[in-house]
């Protein structure tokens, strides 16, 4: 759906003069549906609005209209478990140039496709990750908590991970801290305590991350919000990443070294079960 109009994927077109294409001047949200119901839709829409505000972009329509358009596009697609992405760009400018005031009307695009689930062995055996030292564009701009469209660092980091036989890159900052993954939030277990970076750190606070923190507290787990030093990872009993599409994924090796005993840990598995039960209950409401 482009600006409220449904179009077949083969005819979906956006101008080459759109600022999202030219400058990465966009924000977006991605989420999934369970049995035809988008999970945590209200939270994703609220974060889209927050991201737009952080980069001084005005929503072209109301949140209610965006919700309606998302649901209509999902219904038109017709697949129970789907991937949904809502992108908002600043639109086409009156002339070329970085000045955001040149843009006249934001563009909105909703894409719904079949959900490409990770294979079952991803959760049964876990994945390998690498650490990747970099400074993200959002950090420099001071909008780390906004989900912006410039994902070039994540693309490069993902390529490096694949080159080294891994499935995720854990981004290391200048201080040697691992705050989040290329496309995920990062959690570690130290002596039974669940540790992840706080909202005040230079991270994008994920919707799934928020759910996991709430579940951890309801399960009686100790939770500590702080940055994780890269050097600490060698002593972690468990590590896992979270994202809306992948849920919770165990990380069993980092930079070629085993995490704990090299297999998904009990706390990670318990939280994954609880998360999926939560999603199932939400779907039934």
Secondary structure, DSSP 8 states (H G I E B T S, - for coil): -BTTB---GGG----TTBHHHHH--EEEEEEEEETTEETTHHHHHHHHHHHHHHTT---SS-HHHHHHHHHHHHHHH--SSEEEEEEEE--BBSSSSS-GGGB-S-EEEEEEEE-----HHHHHH-EEEEEEE---HHHHHT-TTS-BS--HHHHHHHHHHHHTT-SEEEEE-TTSEEEEESSSEEEEEETTEEEE--TTSSS---HHHHHHHHHHHHTT-EEEE--EEGGGGGG-SEEEEEETTTEEEEEEEETTEESTTSS--HHHHHHHHHHHHHHHHHHH-
